[in-house]
């Protein structure tokens, strides 16, 4: 029983801390919509705390007088001094990290969904402006943010870079060891194929696992929508309120949305879980083929000259082609990193040159020691 009592006490402290923190945010908030939102969250956390207080009382334990933790007092002071918006990102990150804290506690299953909902609400509040656009919408409207979120471009550039650098190092190591050109060519092609297959398999597994996990989360959300529709409706209303809708409007929109369970599930999955039901992380086979092709394309540059020449001439051409490709990759990274293209190109070439130099030297030492 002792471990349960310790868990009850810990849960009680955390919920009371949450209630105190949201009450402090409400006191510091000047916007009436957000003030009401924080008050509702504070009341919800207080309701959670009552559950643990009752469990302790049933076990004959009197809950000690509560004093907010140092972290709660510190964050509350920052909110009073600089405004709730200043601390909301940190609170959202903490809520996200703790969203599944009740997942393994059988006697708190009713609270698990609400905690995930609170994390989604605070995330929405942290990324929205009162009466304005949500942060993601703002980002989508600005061209530099559209480049910054170009996941396809980023994946393409990084995939090609992996193939280029890894195979350049392999080829330079073999060349440094004084191997014949056909041996270097064979090693380079073997590295290209092995690396591309490994990358493709890794990508397939990653996307497949992500899709399976997403489906499991959606199924759980669907069950909660069927079993506790009132709780899910309140959760939707809080999310809409966090995005700037007045409380009455948010409740009306949530009630209307709940009339269509499919639309309600879609919204909850997007807002609470951050999952696009239409994509579920993408197609694993397409991702694998994409990864294979990009790695192979990058890995081909260092090995290509050895089809026609060998020795120092082949090595020199391999380095020259690889430097040009590294510079192009550096330029491409500047499209989503925000850095200048010249700086990005020089940095990419320098990193690749250091890696190639190290493996060339290592190959030379190994070749001498073996001979």
HUHUQUI-V292071 format. One line per field, one symbol per residue. ss: DSSP state (H for helix, E for strand, - for the rest). phi: phi as a letter, one per 40 degrees, with the letter a starting at -180 (. if undefined). burial: + if it has 16 or more other ideal C-beta (glycine too) atoms within 10 Angstrom, else -. A space follows every 10 residues. Layout:
# HUHUQUI-V292071
ss->???
phi->???
burial->???
This chain:
# HUHUQUI-V292071
ss->-HHHHHHHHH HHHHHHHHHH HHHHHHHH-- -HHHHHHHHH HHHHHHHHHH HHHHHHHH-- ---------H HHHHHHHHHH HH-HHHHHHH HHHHHHH--- -----HHHHH HHHHHHHHHH HHHHHH-E-- ---EHHHHHH H-HHHHHH-- HHHHHHHHHH HHHHHHHHHH HHHHHH---- HHHHHHHHHH HHHHHHHHHH HHHHHHHHHH HHHHHHHHHH HHHHHHH-HH HHHHHHHHHH HH----HHHH HHHHHHHH-- HHHHHHHHHH HHH------- ---HHHHHHH HHHHHHHHHH HHHHHHH--- HHHHHHHHHH HHHHHHHHHH HHHHHHH--- HHHHHHHHHH HHHHHHHHHH HHHHHHHHHH -
phi->.ddccccdcc cccccccccc cccccccccc ccccdccccc cccccccccc dccccccccg bcccccbdcc cccccccccc cbgdccbddc cccccccbcb ccccbccbcc cdcccccccc ccccccbbbd gbccdcccdc cbccccccbc cccccccccc cdcccccccc cccccccgcc cccccccccc cccccccccc cccccccccc cccccccccc cccccccbcc cccccccccc ccchcddccc cccccccccb cccccdcccc cccgbcdcbf ghcccccccc cdcccccccc dccdcccbaa gccccccccc cccccccccc cccccbcgcc ccdccccccc cccccccccc cccccccccc c
burial->-------++- ++++++++++ ++++++-++- --++++++++ ++-+++-++- +++-++---- --+----+-- -+--++-++- ---++-++-- ++-+++--+- ++-----+-- ++++++++++ ++++++++-- ---------- ---------- ---+-+++++ ++++++++++ +++++++-+- +--++-+++- ++--++--++ --++-+++-+ +--+--++-- ++-++----- -+++++++++ +++++-+--+ +-++--++-- ---++++++- +++-+----+ ++-+--++-+ ++++++++++ ++++++---+ ---++-+++- +++-++++++ +++++++--- ---++-+++- -++--+--++ --++--+--- -
